[in-house]
Amino acid sequence: MKYLKLMLAAVAVMGAGTSSGAFAIDLYVDTKTKHIFAEPGPDREPLGTYERVQGTPSTNALPAPEVERAGQPASGDRNARIKEKAERAQLVGKVESLEERFKESEKQLKLDKNGLQFETADKNFKFKIGGRIHTDYTHSSNDHFFRGGVPVQANDGAELRRGRLEFAGTFFKDWDFKSQVDFADNQVGVKDMFISYRGLDFAKINVGHQKQAFSRELQESSNDLMFMERSLMNVLNAPLVDRAIGVNLSSRGKNWTGQVGLFGESIDANNDSLDESWGTNSRITFAPLDEKTRIVHLGVAGNYRRPSGSGQLFGPSNGVRFRHETSHITNLFPIDSGALGNVEDVKMLGLEASGVYGPLSAGGEYTHSWIGRRNGLDSLSFHGWYGEAAWTLTGESRQYKEGKFHRVEPTRNFSFSKGGWGAWELAARIAGVDLNDGAFRAGEMKNFTAALNWYVNSNLRFMFNYDRILEIKDSPLVTASGGKPDDLNTFMFRSQIAF
């Protein structure tokens, strides 16, 4: 509107006064500042040539009628003013047309909480740049242990937990791509990298490196989790059903989602083996109640994986390893199965249930794994679970879409000048995993995690976590007196920005 007012002011100046003869002027608009200029220059777009015409009385004109002599304009003046009004209307029309062009360009190029986005006018081609930065600090207490007679303790300190750039886009309306590169640990690693076809009415097809169809907690982005680290149940899930190269077919309805996939291994798992393992999995979710502030979510998932022809399950280690790290930086593992070799196959079942009622949310999952082994070795049965609850102190509800929960969006962003305090969330979780089966004793553990999360705005979040081991059996770690490491405390802090 500011630009339009400037143009109308220019029109008024052009039309003001009647003291001189006709003249023409070229006008230019600066596409950045929206100012009007009479000379060309950088970033200036021509508006056109405009002429002011003044009618002059003829020396041979007849005397004006009485009504004109009484103060009414002569017919020549009236014609000039009519022409001038028409020129003004034409100029205003051009201004409005240019204003619409600017508005359209703003739609095609925008920067908001979702990152930098481009799109063509016909929406056939789109491109987005996004990313995330997670900076963590961890401190542990009561962490002096021995493993195999060697002193060990948890590492304390800060790290760049995640530093990702995301590029996503659309080609010819039906073809999408997503490429997500991580720079954490001072290394470059690939996370998501796949293409999608969504030209079918009933399904979308993803091909490439992506998350497999198993577990709500694993499917959800690290940007949206209530806690800094996933639960103990993820000890069973992460080695087998995290990201891998494959094809995934997904579909959704009003209150349900379904997907099924066929996958090889992750990008970095098959380092130097001649072939790789393969797996297939599926996940179905149903939300009998799906409202803005009231949600009931149910889900079930299954996974089946076979090792490679040479007996390898993942990479050159010829096995799969289940272990829990107290945080990403600590390098302390209270339970550890070691590498399990001679694996025939792995079968997994996952169950999910969650709900939201206003600012309150609660949920949990259960995973059971059956590991068949060769050469007369007994099969193994492991299981893991977690239950969590959260209360948004400022009243917001957790968001839900297509079988996944997303982080809280503050009703009022934090601002000293406007008086907003963002959104504040309290959360607690109890989780457990059991890697003991018969004579096989890899450890059993339960822990408690508490969190205080401050959502400053839609993009910025600060997280405070406390974790404590509640119960542990058959741990490779012992205290100096030979006791269990069951009084280990871990304190964590994260600053997060995501767009």
ABEGO torsion letter per residue (X at the ends): XAAAAAAAAAAAAAABEAABBBBBBBBBBBAAAGBBBABBBBGBBBAEBBBBBBBBBBAABBBBBAAAAAGBBBAAAAAAAAAAAAAAAAAAAAAAAAAAAAAAAAAABBBBAAEBBBBBAAGABBBBBBEBBBBBBBBBBGABBBBGGBBBBBBBEBBBABBBBBBBBBBGGABBBBBBBBABGGBBBBBBBBBBBAABAABBBBBEBBBBBBEAAAABBAAABABABBBAAAAAAAAAABBBBEBBBBBBBAABBBBBBBBBBBAAABAABABBBBBBBBBBBBBABBBAABBBBBBBBBBBBBBBAAGBABEAAGEBBBBBBABAAAGBBABBAEBBBGBABBBBBBBBBBBBBEABBBBBBBBBBBBBBBGGBBBBBBBBBBBBBBBBAAGBBBBBBGGBBBBBBBABBBBAAAGBAEBBBBBBBBBBBBABBEABBAEBBBBBBBBBBBBABAABBBBBBBBBBABBBGBABBBAAGBBBAABBBBBBBBBBBX
